[in-house]
Amino acid sequence: MASSSKIVANANAVELPLLTKTNYHEWSLVMQVCLEAMVLWDAVEAECKEHAKDRRALAAILRGVPPDMKSRLAKKKSAKEAWAALKEMRVGDNRVKSSVVQRLVMEFENITLRDRESVDDFAMRVIGLVDKLGELGKEMEDSRVVKKMLRVVRKRYKQVAVSIEMHSDLNKMSVEELIGRLRVAEDADAEEAADGIEKGIQQLLLNEEQWVARRRQRGGKERAHGGGSGHGGDRDEDDRNSTCSGASGRSGRRHRGRCFNCGERGHIAKYCPKSRGGKALLADAVEEPALL
């Protein structure tokens, strides 16, 4: 009686998984482990002659299913019958099972390592497919899974894959061992990428320092040359201004005013040829140096 109560206490201490609409394959595997820990799995595998043990196994199954399934399963005569009914409800009959198997096999053959997907996440997807196929009666050997994973690794892991194929017996390698080796390669790749980023940052900082120093040096040269050329520039500018002003002054004097006699520009009425004639103009031209 004491041993029976201890078994019941141990059964209540085990945390059972909850079945959902999409996790039957994972649930059934974990549930089997829990029932084995509770020493109740043999009542599910075969007809149990011990009624109390069969009821404990059925009660454990009911604890792990949704409320809408409890009443249907509770009417079953044994835990084995309830387990089979539960499997049929989630997996279906043989025709449905065969269709699901084909779909899962195709999904397994087309699976690839996604961009930026870690090795652990990829391994979980592969193992999940293999477990589902196993639950449906389609067992896959580890060697097939290992070869498939090596074929679909990313390009930067191809050298690692070739090394594993050359130095290891893939027919004896487990999936867990392959995952461990690929994880080592992934960690090394991550460290190399981190070192590259750090070196790039150092180069950027160095270039920035060089740029600042070069800018200061160039600024000093411009100030040094700018002082001398400034005065020269001022003189040149003054010369240009004076030249322009002189030319404009002479031009202004030459073309300034209009003759009051004939109305033309270029001379004044005193020297107008139309009023005094050519002789007067010639006389003026002869007498003009004497006046100067």
C-alpha positions, 0 to 999 in steps of 0.5 A: 500500500505504501509503494502504491501511494509513492507511485501516485505521488511520483505521478502527480509530481511529473509535469505533463505536456499539453496537447494542442492542434499542431504539436501532437508529434512532440507531445506524444514523444514527451508524453511517452517519456513522462509515462515511462518515468511514472512506470505507466507506459507498459499499460499504454503499450499493452493491455494491462491486467492491473485495473488500478495501474491502467486507470492511472495511465488513463488519468495521466493521458487525460491530464495532457489533453484539451478539455474538449477531448477528455470526455471522449477519451474517458469512455475508453475501456483502457489506456491503450485504447485511449492512446490509439484513439488519440493518435487516430484523431490527430494523425488520421487513418492509413490513407491520410497518414500516407499523404502526410508522410509524402508531404513531410518527406518532400519537405525534408528533401527540399529543406535548406539552411536559410540566410542568417539561420543558426545551426541550432535553429536549422537542426531543430527544423530537421529533427522536428521533421524526422521525429514527425516521420518516425511517429508516422512509421517512416524511420530515417537513419542518422546517416541520411540526415547527416548527408542531407545536412552537409549538402545544404550548408551555406557556401562559407561552410562548404570547406568544413563539410568537405573536411567532415566527409573526407575524415569521418565515416558518415554512416556512423556519425550521429546527427548530434555529432554533426550539429556539434561540429557545425556549431564550432565552425559557426562560432569560429566564423562569428569570431572572425566576423567580429575581428573584421568589424573591429579592424574596420572600426580601427581603420576608420578611426585612423583615417579620420585622424589622418584626415583631421591632421591633413586638414590642419596642415593644409589650413596652415599652408593656406594661411602662410601663403594667404598672408603674402599673396594678400598684399600682392593681391591688393596691389594688383587689384589697385593697379587694375583699378587705377588702370581701369579708372585712368582709361575711363578717365581719359575716355571720359575726357575724350568723349565727354560733352557735346559741341554746342555748334554742330551737336557732335561729340568729340570736340567743343565749339571752340574747335568746331571745324564747321564754324571756323573752317579748315584754316582756322582749325589748322591755325589752332593746331599750329598755335596749340603747342605754343600755348602748351 
